Amino acid sequence: MTARTSLPRRAAAELIGTAGLLVVVIGSGLKATELSADTGVALIANSFVSAIGLGLIITLFGPLSGAHLNPVVTLTSWWTRRTGGEGVGGREVPVYVAAQTAGAIGGAVLAEAMFGRTPGAFATQVLDGGHLLVGEVIATAGLVLVIQGLGRIGRARLIPAAVAAYIAAAIWFTSSGSFANPAGTIGRSFSDSFTGIAPGSLPGFVAAQLCGGILGLALATFLYGSGAKSGAGRTGGHGAREAEPAPGATAVPAALAATGPADGASPDPDSYQTVG
C-alpha cells in the first residue's frame, strides 16, 4: 500500500465502503424477516450483523479514505481541521459526500436485487414524529462524540470496534433505530423493507442528523478541547514501537471523524490497525 492516496481513489473507497455498508444493513434486514416473523428477533439479527459489517468496513477502508461513510463524519472532520486539528480539506468534502450518497443508493439497489426484489422501489415506511427526530439527534451526537473523543485522547485505533459497538447499541436504545447517517438514510429510502424509510421522512431525519453532528462536536470540544495533540507512542502487538495517531486523524462511519491528511494525501495506514 502506498503512503499517499489520490482523491479519486479515496472517493472510490468511500463509494464502495458506503455501498457495502448499505448491502449489509438492508441485506441482513431482508434475510432476518425471511427467517423470522418476530420483529424482535429480526432486529437482533440486523443490529448484530450491521455492527460486524461496519467494523470490518471501517478497518478495511480506513487506511485509504478514513472510512467516513457518512456526510456528518466528513463535515465534522472538515471542521476539526479548521479549528487546528487534522481532517479533510474543503475541496474534498463535496467529493466525499457525493461518493457516500451514490454508494448508499447503489448499495440499497444491489441488496434489493440480490434478494430477488424489484430494485429502485421507494420505501413506504413512514417515520415521523418529534420523538423519532430526538432519537436521531441523540444517535448522531453519540456517534460523533465516540469518534472525536477517541481521536482527541490518542485512542484512534479503537474507533472501528467502538463505532461498531456504539451503533449496535444505538439501534436498540434510540427511538429512531439510529440511522445516524444522511447518505445511508437516503439510500435506505430505496428499499421498501424492514430497514427502509419513506422519502417523505428524509428531510426531518437528515436535519436531525446534522443537528446531532453539531451537538456531538460541541460535546467533544467541551470535554476534550479543540486543539490537536500528539498521541503518545505505544508498543504494537509485534513489539514494534508505533506512534499513536494525532487527534482526529482517524475517521470511521457510519461512521467516522477526521482523516488527518492534507488535500491529496491519505491517512497513515498504521493508524487503523485493529485492536485485539
GIDA-V93413 format. One record per pair of residues at least 4 apart in sequence whose C-alpha atoms are under 7 Angstrom apart, sorted by sequence separation. I is the first residue (numbers start at 0). J is the second residue. If there is no record, write none. Layout:
i=I j=J
i=I j=J
This chain:
i=4 j=8
i=5 j=9
i=6 j=10
i=7 j=11
i=8 j=12
i=9 j=13
i=10 j=14
i=11 j=15
i=12 j=16
i=13 j=17
i=14 j=18
i=15 j=19
i=16 j=20
i=17 j=21
i=18 j=22
i=19 j=23
i=20 j=24
i=21 j=25
i=22 j=26
i=23 j=27
i=24 j=28
i=25 j=29
i=26 j=30
i=27 j=31
i=28 j=32
i=29 j=33
i=30 j=34
i=31 j=35
i=32 j=36
i=37 j=41
i=38 j=42
i=39 j=43
i=40 j=44
i=41 j=45
i=42 j=46
i=43 j=47
i=44 j=48
i=45 j=49
i=46 j=50
i=47 j=51
i=48 j=52
i=49 j=53
i=50 j=54
i=51 j=55
i=52 j=56
i=53 j=57
i=54 j=58
i=55 j=59
i=56 j=60
i=57 j=61
i=60 j=64
i=61 j=65
i=69 j=73
i=70 j=74
i=71 j=75
i=72 j=76
i=73 j=77
i=74 j=78
i=75 j=79
i=76 j=80
i=77 j=81
i=78 j=82
i=79 j=83
i=80 j=84
i=87 j=91
i=88 j=92
i=91 j=95
i=92 j=96
i=93 j=97
i=94 j=98
i=95 j=99
i=96 j=100
i=97 j=101
i=98 j=102
i=99 j=103
i=100 j=104
i=101 j=105
i=102 j=106
i=103 j=107
i=104 j=108
i=105 j=109
i=106 j=110
i=107 j=111
i=108 j=112
i=109 j=113
i=110 j=114
i=111 j=115
i=112 j=116
i=127 j=131
i=128 j=132
i=129 j=133
i=130 j=134
i=131 j=135
i=132 j=136
i=133 j=137
i=134 j=138
i=135 j=139
i=136 j=140
i=137 j=141
i=138 j=142
i=139 j=143
i=140 j=144
i=141 j=145
i=142 j=146
i=143 j=147
i=144 j=148
i=145 j=149
i=146 j=150
i=147 j=151
i=148 j=152
i=149 j=153
i=150 j=154
i=157 j=161
i=158 j=162
i=159 j=163
i=160 j=164
i=161 j=165
i=162 j=166
i=163 j=167
i=164 j=168
i=165 j=169
i=166 j=170
i=168 j=172
i=169 j=173
i=173 j=177
i=180 j=184
i=181 j=185
i=182 j=186
i=183 j=187
i=184 j=188
i=191 j=195
i=196 j=200
i=200 j=204
i=201 j=205
i=202 j=206
i=203 j=207
i=204 j=208
i=205 j=209
i=206 j=210
i=207 j=211
i=208 j=212
i=209 j=213
i=210 j=214
i=211 j=215
i=212 j=216
i=213 j=217
i=214 j=218
i=215 j=219
i=216 j=220
i=217 j=221
i=218 j=222
i=219 j=223
i=220 j=224
i=234 j=238
i=235 j=239
i=244 j=248
i=251 j=255
i=260 j=264
i=4 j=9
i=35 j=40
i=60 j=65
i=61 j=66
i=67 j=72
i=79 j=84
i=80 j=85
i=87 j=92
i=111 j=116
i=112 j=117
i=149 j=154
i=150 j=155
i=171 j=176
i=190 j=195
i=220 j=225
i=234 j=239
i=235 j=240
i=250 j=255
i=251 j=256
i=260 j=265
i=35 j=41
i=60 j=66
i=67 j=73
i=79 j=85
i=80 j=86
i=111 j=117
i=112 j=118
i=149 j=155
i=170 j=176
i=178 j=184
i=234 j=240
i=235 j=241
i=250 j=256
i=260 j=266
i=79 j=86
i=80 j=87
i=111 j=118
i=169 j=176
i=170 j=177
i=187 j=194
i=188 j=195
i=233 j=240
i=234 j=241
i=249 j=256
i=250 j=257
i=259 j=266
i=169 j=177
i=187 j=195
i=188 j=196
i=232 j=240
i=233 j=241
i=249 j=257
i=250 j=258
i=258 j=266
i=32 j=41
i=57 j=66
i=77 j=86
i=149 j=158
i=187 j=196
i=188 j=197
i=232 j=241
i=233 j=242
i=247 j=256
i=248 j=257
i=249 j=258
i=31 j=41
i=76 j=86
i=77 j=87
i=108 j=118
i=188 j=198
i=232 j=242
i=233 j=243
i=247 j=257
i=248 j=258
i=249 j=259
i=76 j=87
i=77 j=88
i=108 j=119
i=231 j=242
i=232 j=243
i=247 j=258
i=248 j=259
i=77 j=89
i=146 j=158
i=230 j=242
i=231 j=243
i=247 j=259
i=28 j=41
i=31 j=44
i=230 j=243
i=31 j=45
i=230 j=244
i=230 j=245
i=185 j=201
i=229 j=245
i=28 j=45
i=145 j=162
i=228 j=245
i=229 j=246
i=27 j=45
i=74 j=92
i=227 j=245
i=228 j=246
i=73 j=92
i=227 j=246
i=142 j=162
i=24 j=45
i=27 j=48
i=249 j=270
i=181 j=205
i=24 j=49
i=23 j=49
i=70 j=96
i=244 j=270
i=181 j=208
i=180 j=208
i=23 j=52
i=179 j=208
i=69 j=99
i=68 j=99
i=138 j=169
i=20 j=52
i=20 j=53
i=138 j=173
i=134 j=173
i=138 j=177
i=16 j=56
i=134 j=174
i=135 j=175
i=139 j=179
i=134 j=175
i=138 j=179
i=135 j=177
i=131 j=174
i=135 j=178
i=16 j=60
i=130 j=174
i=131 j=175
i=135 j=179
i=12 j=60
i=12 j=63
i=13 j=64
i=17 j=68
i=12 j=64
i=16 j=68
i=13 j=66
i=9 j=63
i=9 j=64
i=13 j=68
i=4 j=63
i=122 j=188
i=121 j=188
i=122 j=189
i=121 j=189
i=122 j=190
i=123 j=191
i=120 j=189
i=121 j=190
i=122 j=191
i=135 j=204
i=139 j=208
i=143 j=212
i=119 j=189
i=120 j=190
i=121 j=191
i=122 j=192
i=126 j=196
i=72 j=143
i=120 j=191
i=124 j=195
i=125 j=196
i=132 j=203
i=136 j=207
i=140 j=211
i=144 j=215
i=148 j=219
i=124 j=196
i=125 j=197
i=132 j=204
i=135 j=207
i=136 j=208
i=139 j=211
i=140 j=212
i=143 j=215
i=144 j=216
i=147 j=219
i=151 j=223
i=122 j=195
i=123 j=196
i=124 j=197
i=127 j=200
i=135 j=208
i=139 j=212
i=143 j=216
i=180 j=253
i=122 j=196
i=123 j=197
i=126 j=200
i=136 j=210
i=137 j=211
i=140 j=214
i=141 j=215
i=144 j=218
i=122 j=197
i=125 j=200
i=132 j=207
i=136 j=211
i=140 j=215
i=144 j=219
i=148 j=223
i=121 j=197
i=122 j=198
i=153 j=230
i=103 j=182
i=107 j=186
i=111 j=190
i=103 j=183
i=107 j=187
i=104 j=185
i=108 j=189
i=13 j=95
i=17 j=99
i=21 j=103
i=25 j=107
i=100 j=182
i=104 j=186
i=107 j=189
i=99 j=182
i=103 j=186
i=107 j=190
i=10 j=94
i=14 j=98
i=18 j=102
i=22 j=106
i=26 j=110
i=10 j=95
i=13 j=98
i=14 j=99
i=17 j=102
i=18 j=103
i=21 j=106
i=22 j=107
i=25 j=110
i=104 j=189
i=13 j=99
i=17 j=103
i=21 j=107
i=14 j=101
i=15 j=102
i=18 j=105
i=19 j=106
i=22 j=109
i=10 j=98
i=14 j=102
i=18 j=106
i=22 j=110
i=155 j=244
i=153 j=243
i=153 j=244
i=153 j=245
i=159 j=251
i=162 j=254
i=153 j=246
i=158 j=251
i=152 j=246
i=155 j=249
i=150 j=245
i=151 j=246
i=150 j=246
i=151 j=247
i=150 j=247
i=150 j=248
i=150 j=249
i=147 j=247
i=58 j=159
i=57 j=159
i=146 j=250
i=54 j=159
i=54 j=160
i=54 j=163
i=71 j=180
i=146 j=255
i=147 j=256
i=53 j=163
i=70 j=180
i=146 j=256
i=69 j=180
i=70 j=181
i=51 j=163
i=69 j=181
i=70 j=182
i=50 j=163
i=69 j=182
i=50 j=164
i=156 j=270
i=156 j=271
i=50 j=166
i=156 j=272
i=50 j=167
i=156 j=273
i=157 j=274
i=156 j=274
i=47 j=167
i=46 j=167
i=46 j=170
i=71 j=209
i=71 j=212
i=75 j=216
i=84 j=226
i=82 j=225
i=83 j=226
i=84 j=227
i=83 j=227
i=86 j=247
i=21 j=183
i=84 j=246
i=85 j=247
i=86 j=248
i=29 j=192
i=84 j=247
i=85 j=248
i=29 j=193
i=28 j=193
i=28 j=194
i=25 j=194
i=87 j=257
i=86 j=257
i=87 j=258
i=85 j=257
i=86 j=258
i=87 j=259
i=85 j=258
i=86 j=259
i=87 j=260
i=88 j=261
i=85 j=259
i=86 j=260
i=87 j=261
i=88 j=262
i=85 j=260
i=87 j=262
i=72 j=252
i=76 j=256
i=75 j=256
i=76 j=257
i=72 j=254
i=76 j=258
i=67 j=250
i=69 j=252
i=72 j=255
i=73 j=256
i=65 j=249
i=66 j=250
i=67 j=251
i=68 j=252
i=69 j=253
i=72 j=256
i=65 j=250
i=66 j=251
i=67 j=252
i=68 j=253
i=69 j=254
i=65 j=251
i=66 j=252
i=67 j=253
i=68 j=254
i=67 j=254
i=67 j=255
i=61 j=250
i=66 j=255
i=67 j=256
i=61 j=251
i=65 j=258
i=57 j=251
i=64 j=258
i=64 j=265
i=65 j=266
i=63 j=265
i=64 j=266
i=63 j=266
i=62 j=266
i=62 j=267
i=62 j=268
i=62 j=271
i=61 j=271
i=58 j=271
i=58 j=273
i=6 j=263
i=5 j=263
i=4 j=263
i=5 j=264
i=4 j=264
i=3 j=264
i=4 j=265
i=3 j=265
i=2 j=265
i=2 j=267
